[in-house]
Amino acid sequence: MKLSELPRRIAATVERVEDQMPNDAIARRLRELGFVHGERVEVMAAGPIAAEPLLVQIGFTRFALRRSEAARICVVTLGPTGVTA
């Protein structure tokens, strides 16, 4: 599932960030910000116009991401016990 498709307030873990081209600067920056395999992530809120941007929390940090940026991040949802579903 893509982070852009994740419902609000549902915990997930990052599987990977997809590169759209070689040396993809946006994908590299997302990884530098902490979107790496195994990190817990959650969509906290969405903006008022076309649900853009998304307010995303990873760890204790929150970021505003465009939907196109969030669509590069593949996630796996966590079950109620915090285990990958």
N, C-alpha and C positions, 0 to 999 in steps of 0.2 A: 504494500500500500504506500502511496505517496503521502508525505506530510501535509500537502495541500488538501488531501481528501480526509484527513483524520478529523473526527468530530471534536468539538471543544470539550475540554476537561477530561479527556481520555488519555491515560498514560501509555506511552509507547517507548521503544528503544530504537535507536538509529541502527540500520543495517549497513547503509553505505550512502555516499553522495555520488550521483552519476555525472560524469563528464559528458558535455555535449560536443566537445571538440578536443583535440590535443592541446595540452597546456591551458585548460579552461580556467580563467582567472576567477570567475564567480564560484565554481566548485572548490577551487583551492582556498578561497577566502572563507567559504562556509566551513571547511575543515579546520581552518585556523581559528575560527570562532568557537569551535568545540563540537561541531556536528560530525562526530566520529563513531565508529562501530561500538555499540554497547552503551552509549550515553542515553540516559532517560530524557525524554522530550514530551512536551504537552502544548497543545494549542490553547491559549488562555482566552483569547477574544479575536474578533474580526472587525475590520473597519466598517463604517456605515455605507459606503458606496461600493457596490459589487463585492462586498466582504473583503475589501482590500484596504490596507495590508493586514496580515495575520500577526497577532502578538503571540510569540512562541517563547516558551521557557525551556531552557536547557541548563540543568544544574540549578544554580541560584541566580542565573542571569536571564534577562528577557530581551528579546530582539523583535523588531518589526521587520517582517519579510514580505516581499511581493509574492503573490501566488506562484509566479513563474520560478522564483527562487526555491520556494517550498516544494515545488513539484520535482526538483532535482534530488530531494532527500527521500530515500526509501526507509520505511519504518515497519516495525512489527508491534502490534498492540500487546499490552500486558493484561493478564487476567486479573481477577479481583485479589488474588494473593500476591501480585507483583511478579508473577512468573509469565514468561512469554507464552502468549496464547496461540 
